[in-house]
């Protein structure tokens, strides 16, 4: 049980015993040494407000132990609020409403002893021994901080104790082996387990603790109904009842609290971790998750730990420290907690020793113990040790392990002050068979091993001059890949870029039809048809395609843009032939089975419903419709109804009209040549017949009038601000200037928009801008997810950045130079993969750019001037045409937005007006 086992465990795990040779053990039998029976008489009563009070008389000295246990610990902390219980332990020492001063100032002048407070996973307790004459004052103080604390907590105290706790955490982690508990906790418990974080908590959670947070925490957990008060010493039950009712009786009970019951995190298999620390010797930790406090298994396992390590004659000490002399310290025992415990063994390897050899020797002794069980003599010894330790503990009325502690712990965890007797009797009668059975049940599987090794001593050499940063050397002009061309017999154009660095090939079949091709049809038809290509052919169902591709190490994908559709294949060179056969089957023979279409439509509808709950997805769905207009081919909005209305005839018609070979272009990048590739392509694709529908002219949309739209997302943790207006079609003559402007404004991390909202204001994780490419009118847009309470302020800042860059704060020479470097020097890195090269080739095809475009692009960027970048900004940003979409909690954000004198239109996630 925790009263004595955990103290023994702590001593065994941390102490370094003197390495004297053990004396021969006296001959003992399996009989238990004669020990006195232990009884701690008590009187228990409960106040009307729920406070449990336990009184024990002990008049050997005129002192009283006052011990208050609150049934709250780190296991009660929600995600993101770790360390709250321990933080509050500190706060409760800092004064209450009627004694707003340091607790110890009052206690020390009274002659108090054994005074402290502690926090565990399961409880927070405060204890002190005080002269009987001072008992009234201490009860007044304890009741004041139980019932009258909130008004005394202010930000200064919170910040002070936050810093104290954080320094306590640093101090603990600064000790040798101090960081192992973070690793052990994370490795032996899942994050959602109540014990899945350390008691002291995480720095960021402590930083995030607000005044309201800690006050709410106190009001929830520190009421009388969640507390047990023990008075032990020079006091009678009658005196205690009168005093406790006087000082505590007027405190409200506090709210009901959910209680987590037993949750043993039983693990399977063996897991290991290694870490380095600035420690003198290697240390090995072995941990098993076992049942919690007060269970028979925990008691028997504690005794089994004593068999391993309790004195110099115990098994591990004899083997590792005395006989083999490979370890300098060993420890074993149960670290008990309320809903689950841990059995832990620690071995400190001698300097220069072999950890593997030490662990092997441990495993031999450990497995022998589990296989054969302890001897009767060993059981007799550890029973006597445990009971005698308990007897020594109850000599004291207070402090760790004293009588008040035992009574409180038994009451809080097991519901009765004398519940400790069950464990005592269990230990008194424990047999070798019971210990062995507990070991086999809990210690034969699910072990975690952590090895901590000394961090080596490293040295440094003479350093460089840090006052001057080295200049960037001459850079090699980026060169785009050489393109080779051919045409198959059925009209498919083939473009190849050879790359022989890795044995793989990327194929991208580009069809001259995208979302705009389904204009006037059912919204979403392009995407459904394109995606359905991989759902099955007339020769293979979707599962067969997936299985065969996986066996070949290949993958097929599909997708559509505004003006084009792409079906891709990535395969290893060695599996090209069978992978190409599957690819050709997908392109030529889509089955579009009704049952597949029905399933796919349901999946798409579910995806739309999910998107309508995602603030960023909502803005992405609605903004193009509002800027282009619902009648524009670029402004289609896919809805549940439009997906549901799509029939197989619709899908077949779209595929037969647009996804045909004549007019398509196959882009190939990878480890092959035209000579090797063309016969394979001709064999697989040459017989595919059909011409694409007539390409529609680029979509020219008429700019609309600017507006601000608000979409309500009740309870949203953030707001999403999006804005956009239409930009003329792509013009190669000013594209470089436009790219440079966008890099300065919102295209890079250090852009104006991101630095303002993220780095300067800390209101957003990231804000970006860009231009959505299209053959016709393009969409310039920005997006910024921001904290809810700064939505109006973020809107103001984003609008100011838009108007400033085309007005009083144009692009500066320094900003332009940085953008030019970013755009040009990043080009080689952007073409690292075959897929990226294929995308760039697709850009040339889709927008009718010459093969030399990327080779000439760096010079185009370098020729951009401040004036041309500013002109590009003015071409892009049209304040009077900007459409704003703000998605967030309307009840919270609308009042401040209206205060900006905005004409706000409220719409739903489909862009429809809301009354």
Protein Blocks (a to p, Z undefined) as FASTA:
>chain_A
ZZlmmmmmmmmmmmccdfbdcdddddddfbdcddddddddddddddfkopacdddddfkb
ccddddddddbdfklpcghighklmmmmmmmmnopfklccdfklmmmmnopahiacdddf
kbccddddddfklmmmmmmmmmmmmmmmmlmpcfklmmmmmmmmmmmmmmmmmpghklmm
mmmmmmmpcfkbmklpcfkopfklmmmpcfklmmmmmmmmmcfklcccddedjddfklmm
mmmmmmmmmpcfbiadddddddddbdedjdddddddddfbdcdddddddddehiaklmmm
mmmmmmmpmbfmbmklmmmmmmnopafbdcddddddfkbccddddddddehiafklmmmm
mmmmmmmmmmnopafklmmmmmmmmmmmmmmmmmpmgdjhiaklmmmmmmmmnopaklmm
mmmmmmmmpcfklmmmmmmmmmmgoiacddddddddddddddddfkbccddddddddddd
dddddddfkopacdddddfkbgcdddddddfbdfklmgoiaehklmmmmmmmmnocfkbc
fklmmmmmmmnopacdddddfkbccddddddfklmmmmmmmmmmmmmmcgkiaklmmmmm
mmmmmmmmmmmmmmklmmmmmmmmmmnopkbmklcccdfklmmmpcfklmmmmmmmmmcf
bhpacddedjddfklmmmmmmmmmmmpgcdddddddddddddddddddddddehiabdcd
ddddddddddfklmmmmmmmmmmmmmpmklmklmmmmmmnopafbdcddddddfbdcddd
ddddddfklmmmmmmmmmmmmmmmmmmmccdfklmmmmmmmmmmmmmmmmmpmklmmmmm
mmmmmnopafklmmmmmmmmmmpcfklmmmmmmmmmcfklpccdddddfklmmmmmmmno
pacddddfkopacZZ
